Amino acid sequence: MANSNVLTIREVARELEVDERTVRRWIKSGELRSIGFDIKKRYLVSRTDLDAFIQQRTGRSNQE
């Protein structure tokens, strides 16, 4: 996507090196917050929410 502050499931999965189904499961379970959908009905995740998710799961930021 053009806006690096908003990521698709595919982009989140690539960054975290997991399957897209895993990211969908995290969203559906509430572990990872989704900010809504794009025009193609794809989940969107904010960079801030992804960084918080990473921090919560690993105890460190994605910036390290």
PyMOL Python script that loads the backbone (N, CA, C, O; Angstrom):
from pymol import cmd

cmd.read_pdbstr("""\
ATOM      1  N   MET A   1       0.844  -1.186   0.000  1.00  0.00           N
ATOM      2  CA  MET A   1       0.000   0.000   0.000  1.00  0.00           C
ATOM      3  C   MET A   1       0.882   1.240   0.000  1.00  0.00           C
ATOM      4  O   MET A   1       2.051   1.189   0.383  1.00  0.00           O
ATOM      5  N   ALA A   2       0.317   2.323  -0.425  1.00  0.00           N
ATOM      6  CA  ALA A   2       1.080   3.566  -0.529  1.00  0.00           C
ATOM      7  C   ALA A   2       1.383   4.172   0.828  1.00  0.00           C
ATOM      8  O   ALA A   2       2.451   4.753   1.021  1.00  0.00           O
ATOM      9  N   ASN A   3       0.459   4.047   1.774  1.00  0.00           N
ATOM     10  CA  ASN A   3       0.603   4.647   3.085  1.00  0.00           C
ATOM     11  C   ASN A   3       1.237   3.636   4.038  1.00  0.00           C
ATOM     12  O   ASN A   3       0.585   2.661   4.412  1.00  0.00           O
ATOM     13  N   SER A   4       2.474   3.841   4.434  1.00  0.00           N
ATOM     14  CA  SER A   4       3.164   2.883   5.293  1.00  0.00           C
ATOM     15  C   SER A   4       2.634   2.880   6.727  1.00  0.00           C
ATOM     16  O   SER A   4       3.042   2.042   7.532  1.00  0.00           O
ATOM     17  N   ASN A   5       1.736   3.801   7.055  1.00  0.00           N
ATOM     18  CA  ASN A   5       1.126   3.816   8.383  1.00  0.00           C
ATOM     19  C   ASN A   5      -0.057   2.880   8.463  1.00  0.00           C
ATOM     20  O   ASN A   5      -0.577   2.626   9.550  1.00  0.00           O
ATOM     21  N   VAL A   6      -0.496   2.356   7.312  1.00  0.00           N
ATOM     22  CA  VAL A   6      -1.610   1.417   7.247  1.00  0.00           C
ATOM     23  C   VAL A   6      -1.148   0.219   6.433  1.00  0.00           C
ATOM     24  O   VAL A   6      -0.650   0.368   5.317  1.00  0.00           O
ATOM     25  N   LEU A   7      -1.317  -0.974   7.004  1.00  0.00           N
ATOM     26  CA  LEU A   7      -0.807  -2.192   6.378  1.00  0.00           C
ATOM     27  C   LEU A   7      -1.935  -3.186   6.098  1.00  0.00           C
ATOM     28  O   LEU A   7      -2.917  -3.252   6.837  1.00  0.00           O
ATOM     29  N   THR A   8      -1.781  -3.950   5.032  1.00  0.00           N
ATOM     30  CA  THR A   8      -2.708  -5.038   4.740  1.00  0.00           C
ATOM     31  C   THR A   8      -2.255  -6.279   5.503  1.00  0.00           C
ATOM     32  O   THR A   8      -1.160  -6.311   6.065  1.00  0.00           O
ATOM     33  N   ILE A   9      -3.101  -7.288   5.515  1.00  0.00           N
ATOM     34  CA  ILE A   9      -2.735  -8.551   6.148  1.00  0.00           C
ATOM     35  C   ILE A   9      -1.475  -9.108   5.509  1.00  0.00           C
ATOM     36  O   ILE A   9      -0.587  -9.596   6.208  1.00  0.00           O
ATOM     37  N   ARG A  10      -1.393  -9.040   4.205  1.00  0.00           N
ATOM     38  CA  ARG A  10      -0.211  -9.555   3.501  1.00  0.00           C
ATOM     39  C   ARG A  10       1.057  -8.853   3.968  1.00  0.00           C
ATOM     40  O   ARG A  10       2.079  -9.501   4.192  1.00  0.00           O
ATOM     41  N   GLU A  11       0.999  -7.535   4.116  1.00  0.00           N
ATOM     42  CA  GLU A  11       2.174  -6.775   4.555  1.00  0.00           C
ATOM     43  C   GLU A  11       2.552  -7.116   5.993  1.00  0.00           C
ATOM     44  O   GLU A  11       3.734  -7.238   6.315  1.00  0.00           O
ATOM     45  N   VAL A  12       1.550  -7.270   6.858  1.00  0.00           N
ATOM     46  CA  VAL A  12       1.814  -7.656   8.249  1.00  0.00           C
ATOM     47  C   VAL A  12       2.456  -9.040   8.284  1.00  0.00           C
ATOM     48  O   VAL A  12       3.442  -9.258   8.989  1.00  0.00           O
ATOM     49  N   ALA A  13       1.892  -9.968   7.522  1.00  0.00           N
ATOM     50  CA  ALA A  13       2.417 -11.335   7.489  1.00  0.00           C
ATOM     51  C   ALA A  13       3.864 -11.368   7.009  1.00  0.00           C
ATOM     52  O   ALA A  13       4.696 -12.073   7.580  1.00  0.00           O
ATOM     53  N   ARG A  14       4.157 -10.622   5.981  1.00  0.00           N
ATOM     54  CA  ARG A  14       5.542 -10.574   5.479  1.00  0.00           C
ATOM     55  C   ARG A  14       6.490 -10.009   6.524  1.00  0.00           C
ATOM     56  O   ARG A  14       7.582 -10.536   6.738  1.00  0.00           O
ATOM     57  N   GLU A  15       6.065  -8.941   7.166  1.00  0.00           N
ATOM     58  CA  GLU A  15       6.931  -8.302   8.161  1.00  0.00           C
ATOM     59  C   GLU A  15       7.196  -9.225   9.348  1.00  0.00           C
ATOM     60  O   GLU A  15       8.310  -9.271   9.870  1.00  0.00           O
ATOM     61  N   LEU A  16       6.160  -9.964   9.774  1.00  0.00           N
ATOM     62  CA  LEU A  16       6.305 -10.841  10.936  1.00  0.00           C
ATOM     63  C   LEU A  16       6.746 -12.253  10.562  1.00  0.00           C
ATOM     64  O   LEU A  16       6.980 -13.095  11.429  1.00  0.00           O
ATOM     65  N   GLU A  17       6.854 -12.499   9.253  1.00  0.00           N
ATOM     66  CA  GLU A  17       7.269 -13.811   8.747  1.00  0.00           C
ATOM     67  C   GLU A  17       6.346 -14.923   9.231  1.00  0.00           C
ATOM     68  O   GLU A  17       6.794 -15.958   9.724  1.00  0.00           O
ATOM     69  N   VAL A  18       5.037 -14.680   9.076  1.00  0.00           N
ATOM     70  CA  VAL A  18       4.014 -15.666   9.402  1.00  0.00           C
ATOM     71  C   VAL A  18       3.050 -15.762   8.221  1.00  0.00           C
ATOM     72  O   VAL A  18       3.084 -14.934   7.310  1.00  0.00           O
ATOM     73  N   ASP A  19       2.210 -16.760   8.246  1.00  0.00           N
ATOM     74  CA  ASP A  19       1.203 -16.939   7.219  1.00  0.00           C
ATOM     75  C   ASP A  19       0.089 -15.902   7.385  1.00  0.00           C
ATOM     76  O   ASP A  19      -0.200 -15.463   8.498  1.00  0.00           O
ATOM     77  N   GLU A  20      -0.521 -15.523   6.286  1.00  0.00           N
ATOM     78  CA  GLU A  20      -1.626 -14.557   6.341  1.00  0.00           C
ATOM     79  C   GLU A  20      -2.773 -15.079   7.203  1.00  0.00           C
ATOM     80  O   GLU A  20      -3.457 -14.292   7.857  1.00  0.00           O
ATOM     81  N   ARG A  21      -2.994 -16.394   7.213  1.00  0.00           N
ATOM     82  CA  ARG A  21      -4.060 -16.970   8.053  1.00  0.00           C
ATOM     83  C   ARG A  21      -3.792 -16.713   9.531  1.00  0.00           C
ATOM     84  O   ARG A  21      -4.727 -16.528  10.311  1.00  0.00           O
ATOM     85  N   THR A  22      -2.533 -16.700   9.911  1.00  0.00           N
ATOM     86  CA  THR A  22      -2.172 -16.417  11.305  1.00  0.00           C
ATOM     87  C   THR A  22      -2.561 -14.987  11.662  1.00  0.00           C
ATOM     88  O   THR A  22      -3.112 -14.743  12.736  1.00  0.00           O
ATOM     89  N   VAL A  23      -2.281 -14.054  10.778  1.00  0.00           N
ATOM     90  CA  VAL A  23      -2.632 -12.655  11.024  1.00  0.00           C
ATOM     91  C   VAL A  23      -4.155 -12.517  11.134  1.00  0.00           C
ATOM     92  O   VAL A  23      -4.647 -11.827  12.027  1.00  0.00           O
ATOM     93  N   ARG A  24      -4.902 -13.162  10.238  1.00  0.00           N
ATOM     94  CA  ARG A  24      -6.374 -13.116  10.313  1.00  0.00           C
ATOM     95  C   ARG A  24      -6.870 -13.680  11.639  1.00  0.00           C
ATOM     96  O   ARG A  24      -7.799 -13.140  12.240  1.00  0.00           O
ATOM     97  N   ARG A  25      -6.256 -14.758  12.088  1.00  0.00           N
ATOM     98  CA  ARG A  25      -6.640 -15.381  13.360  1.00  0.00           C
ATOM     99  C   ARG A  25      -6.382 -14.421  14.523  1.00  0.00           C
ATOM    100  O   ARG A  25      -7.202 -14.319  15.436  1.00  0.00           O
ATOM    101  N   TRP A  26      -5.244 -13.717  14.492  1.00  0.00           N
ATOM    102  CA  TRP A  26      -4.945 -12.743  15.549  1.00  0.00           C
ATOM    103  C   TRP A  26      -5.973 -11.626  15.546  1.00  0.00           C
ATOM    104  O   TRP A  26      -6.402 -11.172  16.607  1.00  0.00           O
ATOM    105  N   ILE A  27      -6.371 -11.180  14.366  1.00  0.00           N
ATOM    106  CA  ILE A  27      -7.367 -10.109  14.273  1.00  0.00           C
ATOM    107  C   ILE A  27      -8.708 -10.599  14.798  1.00  0.00           C
ATOM    108  O   ILE A  27      -9.344  -9.916  15.600  1.00  0.00           O
ATOM    109  N   LYS A  28      -9.144 -11.765  14.357  1.00  0.00           N
ATOM    110  CA  LYS A  28     -10.454 -12.292  14.775  1.00  0.00           C
ATOM    111  C   LYS A  28     -10.509 -12.588  16.263  1.00  0.00           C
ATOM    112  O   LYS A  28     -11.571 -12.477  16.877  1.00  0.00           O
ATOM    113  N   SER A  29      -9.371 -12.965  16.857  1.00  0.00           N
ATOM    114  CA  SER A  29      -9.341 -13.255  18.294  1.00  0.00           C
ATOM    115  C   SER A  29      -9.206 -11.991  19.137  1.00  0.00           C
ATOM    116  O   SER A  29      -9.375 -12.029  20.355  1.00  0.00           O
ATOM    117  N   GLY A  30      -8.896 -10.863  18.476  1.00  0.00           N
ATOM    118  CA  GLY A  30      -8.729  -9.613  19.204  1.00  0.00           C
ATOM    119  C   GLY A  30      -7.309  -9.339  19.657  1.00  0.00           C
ATOM    120  O   GLY A  30      -7.044  -8.309  20.276  1.00  0.00           O
ATOM    121  N   GLU A  31      -6.391 -10.248  19.357  1.00  0.00           N
ATOM    122  CA  GLU A  31      -4.997 -10.039  19.758  1.00  0.00           C
ATOM    123  C   GLU A  31      -4.358  -8.884  18.992  1.00  0.00           C
ATOM    124  O   GLU A  31      -3.552  -8.134  19.542  1.00  0.00           O
ATOM    125  N   LEU A  32      -4.725  -8.750  17.721  1.00  0.00           N
ATOM    126  CA  LEU A  32      -4.201  -7.684  16.866  1.00  0.00           C
ATOM    127  C   LEU A  32      -5.379  -6.844  16.407  1.00  0.00           C
ATOM    128  O   LEU A  32      -6.336  -7.364  15.834  1.00  0.00           O
ATOM    129  N   ARG A  33      -5.308  -5.572  16.653  1.00  0.00           N
ATOM    130  CA  ARG A  33      -6.401  -4.660  16.317  1.00  0.00           C
ATOM    131  C   ARG A  33      -6.388  -4.323  14.835  1.00  0.00           C
ATOM    132  O   ARG A  33      -5.342  -4.026  14.257  1.00  0.00           O
ATOM    133  N   SER A  34      -7.566  -4.374  14.232  1.00  0.00           N
ATOM    134  CA  SER A  34      -7.743  -3.958  12.844  1.00  0.00           C
ATOM    135  C   SER A  34      -8.480  -2.624  12.853  1.00  0.00           C
ATOM    136  O   SER A  34      -9.385  -2.411  13.660  1.00  0.00           O
ATOM    137  N   ILE A  35      -8.086  -1.729  11.949  1.00  0.00           N
ATOM    138  CA  ILE A  35      -8.734  -0.410  11.913  1.00  0.00           C
ATOM    139  C   ILE A  35      -9.854  -0.354  10.887  1.00  0.00           C
ATOM    140  O   ILE A  35     -10.464   0.697  10.693  1.00  0.00           O
ATOM    141  N   GLY A  36     -10.129  -1.468  10.232  1.00  0.00           N
ATOM    142  CA  GLY A  36     -11.214  -1.481   9.267  1.00  0.00           C
ATOM    143  C   GLY A  36     -10.819  -2.207   8.006  1.00  0.00           C
ATOM    144  O   GLY A  36      -9.964  -3.092   8.017  1.00  0.00           O
ATOM    145  N   PHE A  37     -11.457  -1.820   6.915  1.00  0.00           N
ATOM    146  CA  PHE A  37     -11.258  -2.492   5.634  1.00  0.00           C
ATOM    147  C   PHE A  37     -10.954  -1.475   4.553  1.00  0.00           C
ATOM    148  O   PHE A  37     -11.336  -0.309   4.646  1.00  0.00           O
ATOM    149  N   ASP A  38     -10.257  -1.940   3.522  1.00  0.00           N
ATOM    150  CA  ASP A  38     -10.061  -1.087   2.355  1.00  0.00           C
ATOM    151  C   ASP A  38     -11.197  -1.327   1.364  1.00  0.00           C
ATOM    152  O   ASP A  38     -12.135  -2.067   1.659  1.00  0.00           O
ATOM    153  N   ILE A  39     -11.116  -0.718   0.221  1.00  0.00           N
ATOM    154  CA  ILE A  39     -12.175  -0.804  -0.770  1.00  0.00           C
ATOM    155  C   ILE A  39     -12.394  -2.239  -1.271  1.00  0.00           C
ATOM    156  O   ILE A  39     -13.480  -2.581  -1.741  1.00  0.00           O
ATOM    157  N   LYS A  40     -11.359  -3.063  -1.166  1.00  0.00           N
ATOM    158  CA  LYS A  40     -11.460  -4.462  -1.585  1.00  0.00           C
ATOM    159  C   LYS A  40     -11.864  -5.377  -0.434  1.00  0.00           C
ATOM    160  O   LYS A  40     -11.778  -6.599  -0.551  1.00  0.00           O
ATOM    161  N   LYS A  41     -12.304  -4.789   0.676  1.00  0.00           N
ATOM    162  CA  LYS A  41     -12.754  -5.528   1.865  1.00  0.00           C
ATOM    163  C   LYS A  41     -11.621  -6.293   2.553  1.00  0.00           C
ATOM    164  O   LYS A  41     -11.856  -7.320   3.190  1.00  0.00           O
ATOM    165  N   ARG A  42     -10.402  -5.789   2.422  1.00  0.00           N
ATOM    166  CA  ARG A  42      -9.262  -6.392   3.107  1.00  0.00           C
ATOM    167  C   ARG A  42      -9.071  -5.686   4.444  1.00  0.00           C
ATOM    168  O   ARG A  42      -9.220  -4.469   4.547  1.00  0.00           O
ATOM    169  N   TYR A  43      -8.735  -6.478   5.472  1.00  0.00           N
ATOM    170  CA  TYR A  43      -8.423  -5.887   6.771  1.00  0.00           C
ATOM    171  C   TYR A  43      -7.254  -4.931   6.637  1.00  0.00           C
ATOM    172  O   TYR A  43      -6.355  -5.137   5.822  1.00  0.00           O
ATOM    173  N   LEU A  44      -7.277  -3.886   7.445  1.00  0.00           N
ATOM    174  CA  LEU A  44      -6.164  -2.945   7.525  1.00  0.00           C
ATOM    175  C   LEU A  44      -5.703  -2.850   8.973  1.00  0.00           C
ATOM    176  O   LEU A  44      -6.516  -2.883   9.897  1.00  0.00           O
ATOM    177  N   VAL A  45      -4.409  -2.735   9.158  1.00  0.00           N
ATOM    178  CA  VAL A  45      -3.811  -2.641  10.490  1.00  0.00           C
ATOM    179  C   VAL A  45      -2.932  -1.407  10.510  1.00  0.00           C
ATOM    180  O   VAL A  45      -2.132  -1.192   9.599  1.00  0.00           O
ATOM    181  N   SER A  46      -3.077  -0.596  11.548  1.00  0.00           N
ATOM    182  CA  SER A  46      -2.227   0.594  11.637  1.00  0.00           C
ATOM    183  C   SER A  46      -0.837   0.195  12.114  1.00  0.00           C
ATOM    184  O   SER A  46      -0.683  -0.781  12.849  1.00  0.00           O
ATOM    185  N   ARG A  47       0.162   0.942  11.698  1.00  0.00           N
ATOM    186  CA  ARG A  47       1.545   0.712  12.120  1.00  0.00           C
ATOM    187  C   ARG A  47       1.640   0.778  13.640  1.00  0.00           C
ATOM    188  O   ARG A  47       2.354  -0.014  14.255  1.00  0.00           O
ATOM    189  N   THR A  48       0.924   1.716  14.244  1.00  0.00           N
ATOM    190  CA  THR A  48       0.939   1.866  15.702  1.00  0.00           C
ATOM    191  C   THR A  48       0.418   0.605  16.387  1.00  0.00           C
ATOM    192  O   THR A  48       1.009   0.131  17.358  1.00  0.00           O
ATOM    193  N   ASP A  49      -0.696   0.061  15.875  1.00  0.00           N
ATOM    194  CA  ASP A  49      -1.256  -1.162  16.460  1.00  0.00           C
ATOM    195  C   ASP A  49      -0.332  -2.355  16.257  1.00  0.00           C
ATOM    196  O   ASP A  49      -0.197  -3.195  17.147  1.00  0.00           O
ATOM    197  N   LEU A  50       0.308  -2.436  15.088  1.00  0.00           N
ATOM    198  CA  LEU A  50       1.240  -3.535  14.855  1.00  0.00           C
ATOM    199  C   LEU A  50       2.437  -3.419  15.793  1.00  0.00           C
ATOM    200  O   LEU A  50       2.875  -4.422  16.356  1.00  0.00           O
ATOM    201  N   ASP A  51       2.967  -2.227  15.968  1.00  0.00           N
ATOM    202  CA  ASP A  51       4.093  -2.044  16.881  1.00  0.00           C
ATOM    203  C   ASP A  51       3.715  -2.415  18.313  1.00  0.00           C
ATOM    204  O   ASP A  51       4.517  -3.014  19.029  1.00  0.00           O
ATOM    205  N   ALA A  52       2.500  -2.062  18.736  1.00  0.00           N
ATOM    206  CA  ALA A  52       2.028  -2.417  20.080  1.00  0.00           C
ATOM    207  C   ALA A  52       1.884  -3.935  20.215  1.00  0.00           C
ATOM    208  O   ALA A  52       2.219  -4.504  21.254  1.00  0.00           O
ATOM    209  N   PHE A  53       1.394  -4.577  19.179  1.00  0.00           N
ATOM    210  CA  PHE A  53       1.252  -6.033  19.164  1.00  0.00           C
ATOM    211  C   PHE A  53       2.627  -6.694  19.308  1.00  0.00           C
ATOM    212  O   PHE A  53       2.795  -7.624  20.096  1.00  0.00           O
ATOM    213  N   ILE A  54       3.588  -6.214  18.555  1.00  0.00           N
ATOM    214  CA  ILE A  54       4.942  -6.754  18.628  1.00  0.00           C
ATOM    215  C   ILE A  54       5.522  -6.548  20.026  1.00  0.00           C
ATOM    216  O   ILE A  54       6.124  -7.457  20.598  1.00  0.00           O
ATOM    217  N   GLN A  55       5.338  -5.377  20.553  1.00  0.00           N
ATOM    218  CA  GLN A  55       5.827  -5.059  21.912  1.00  0.00           C
ATOM    219  C   GLN A  55       5.212  -6.004  22.938  1.00  0.00           C
ATOM    220  O   GLN A  55       5.911  -6.532  23.802  1.00  0.00           O
ATOM    221  N   GLN A  56       3.921  -6.212  22.841  1.00  0.00           N
ATOM    222  CA  GLN A  56       3.216  -7.072  23.797  1.00  0.00           C
ATOM    223  C   GLN A  56       3.706  -8.519  23.706  1.00  0.00           C
ATOM    224  O   GLN A  56       3.884  -9.181  24.728  1.00  0.00           O
ATOM    225  N   ARG A  57       3.921  -8.997  22.507  1.00  0.00           N
ATOM    226  CA  ARG A  57       4.303 -10.400  22.311  1.00  0.00           C
ATOM    227  C   ARG A  57       5.780 -10.664  22.585  1.00  0.00           C
ATOM    228  O   ARG A  57       6.137 -11.759  23.022  1.00  0.00           O
ATOM    229  N   THR A  58       6.638  -9.688  22.339  1.00  0.00           N
ATOM    230  CA  THR A  58       8.078  -9.933  22.456  1.00  0.00           C
ATOM    231  C   THR A  58       8.741  -9.149  23.573  1.00  0.00           C
ATOM    232  O   THR A  58       9.853  -9.473  23.991  1.00  0.00           O
ATOM    233  N   GLY A  59       8.072  -8.132  24.050  1.00  0.00           N
ATOM    234  CA  GLY A  59       8.675  -7.290  25.064  1.00  0.00           C
ATOM    235  C   GLY A  59       9.659  -6.291  24.502  1.00  0.00           C
ATOM    236  O   GLY A  59      10.399  -5.651  25.250  1.00  0.00           O
ATOM    237  N   ARG A  60       9.673  -6.148  23.153  1.00  0.00           N
ATOM    238  CA  ARG A  60      10.569  -5.172  22.538  1.00  0.00           C
ATOM    239  C   ARG A  60       9.858  -4.524  21.360  1.00  0.00           C
ATOM    240  O   ARG A  60       8.877  -5.055  20.840  1.00  0.00           O
ATOM    241  N   SER A  61      10.358  -3.392  20.958  1.00  0.00           N
ATOM    242  CA  SER A  61       9.727  -2.666  19.849  1.00  0.00           C
ATOM    243  C   SER A  61      10.282  -3.152  18.521  1.00  0.00           C
ATOM    244  O   SER A  61      11.349  -3.764  18.462  1.00  0.00           O
ATOM    245  N   ASN A  62       9.545  -2.873  17.467  1.00  0.00           N
ATOM    246  CA  ASN A  62       9.960  -3.240  16.120  1.00  0.00           C
ATOM    247  C   ASN A  62      11.103  -2.348  15.649  1.00  0.00           C
ATOM    248  O   ASN A  62      11.756  -2.658  14.653  1.00  0.00           O
ATOM    249  N   GLN A  63      11.350  -1.263  16.342  1.00  0.00           N
ATOM    250  CA  GLN A  63      12.374  -0.303  15.951  1.00  0.00           C
ATOM    251  C   GLN A  63      13.768  -0.715  16.403  1.00  0.00           C
ATOM    252  O   GLN A  63      14.752  -0.114  15.970  1.00  0.00           O
ATOM    253  N   GLU A  64      13.878  -1.726  17.263  1.00  0.00           N
ATOM    254  CA  GLU A  64      15.184  -2.140  17.804  1.00  0.00           C
ATOM    255  C   GLU A  64      15.984  -2.906  16.791  1.00  0.00           C
ATOM    256  O   GLU A  64      17.104  -3.328  17.080  1.00  0.00           O
TER     257      GLU A  64
END
""", "prot")
cmd.dss("prot")
cmd.show_as("cartoon", "prot")
cmd.util.cbc("prot")
cmd.orient("prot")
